[in-house]
Amino acid sequence: MDLFGLTRESKIERSGVRQVFTPHQPIQSLDLFFGRQEVVKKIIEHINTPGQHVLLYGDRGVGKSSLANISTQLLIKNLIQGKLFTKRCDSKDSFASIVEQPLADLGVEVNLTSYSKSHRQSGKAGLSIPIASAGVSSDRTESKNYMVSPCTPSKVADLLKDSSGLLYIDEADQIASVEDKVSLAELIKLLSDHGSKFKIFVVGIAQTGEDLTGAHPSAQRCLKETKLRKMDDREIREIITGGSKKLFITFENNVISSIVKLSSGYPHFAHLLSLKCAEEAIAKDKTTISRDDLATAINSAVQDAEGTLSRKYEAAIRSHSTDMYRIVLFAASRLGRREFTAAMWRSEIQELTGDCVLQSELNNYLNRLVSDDESSIITRMAKGVYKFVDPRMPSYVRIANKDIAQQ
């Protein structure tokens, strides 16, 4: 008896399935990247065009980082002469910290005004001192760093303009200061004006490109914006079938169709459901994944999904007296629209329950589920118009409520 699941884990580990279906990390390898070849082609074309840089943005979970990883790999390997500098931002980052890597490669430290290194005749270890400290005897002095502070876009552009390379900035939405976003946009414009071969590729969660550039108008000419939308059904299907070929397993056609439907265009959920299905089959020494495997996989996927989704969903439906909060949310998730009206919502609830729902009855549940800001699971866009705050939530709700969908 496999009390602690070690035999199961050993089989799964040997199969390599968790390197093929990767819901919890971006794709790193070209041979595991499926779909969106045309988008990658366009990004490569834009970055390889003199004077142009690229901004890739979109909703959370649509696959921006995976696509950017593959695009940068192809560019550095085949087209761009120079190094790839990768910066994944957090809320503490500033303009200076974002450009720190490429400047350091040129021997420039953003926190120093100047630097020299002295070597004594006696052969003792060299002493690092600021240039301003004069009077130290030495045979040889090396100057390595230049005045960079304050770190302004024009100074950084002057240093980088004759270089060749690619600065890939991921999670740019985490940059807290609008001033730093504007500085980044100004640097991009200045590099373009200089005709520099040093390119910048910005990636982040946003509804518009202006959200990531501080609405800087001058960057529009040289910053090619690409909004990455959800995958279509064909591309989601390609993730499933492409991965199954790598693993020498087969998903039954009805299982593929169910995963495509439940994923709703989000590669994260396609990878998550495919992974859990494949793990079930591999643990049972099966090479064909059936609906029974999918049913078990859905339960595992709900438990393994991102914590913020599950916490918000569980808080929204928690009730000791009624199951209607769950049904009301499930009805909204089935509408398949970014924004939906109260009339659409009531109609879908009636479709699920068989009972006519008045607006006054629906309002009893909306007090908990809906807010005018983004503090609840659903936000009110206008009178009688709503949308899920997290665009991934409808997919999660459908996965979590598969029991209702099968009734």
Buried (B, 14 or more C-beta within 10 A) or exposed (E): EEEEEEEBEEBBEEBEBBEBBBBEEBBBEEEBBBBBEEBBEBBBEBBEEEBBBBBBBBBBBBBBBBBBBBBBBBBBEEEBEBBBBBBEBEEEBBBBBBBBBBBEBEEBBBEBEBBBBBBBEEEEEBEEBEEEEEEEEEEEEEEBBBEBEEBBBEBBBEBBBEBEBBBBBBBBBBBBEEEBBBBBBBBBBBBBBBEBBBBBBBBBBBEEBBBBBBBBEBBBEBBBBBBBEBBEEEBBBBBBBBBBEBBEBBBBEEBBBBBBBBBBBBBBBBBBBBBBBBBBBBBEEBEEBBEEBBBBBBBBBBEBBBEEBBEBBEEBBEEEEEEBBBBBBBBBBBBEEEEBBBEBBBBBBEEBEEEEBEEEEBEEBBEBBBBEEEEBBBBBBEEEEBBBBBBBBBBBBBBBBBEBBEE
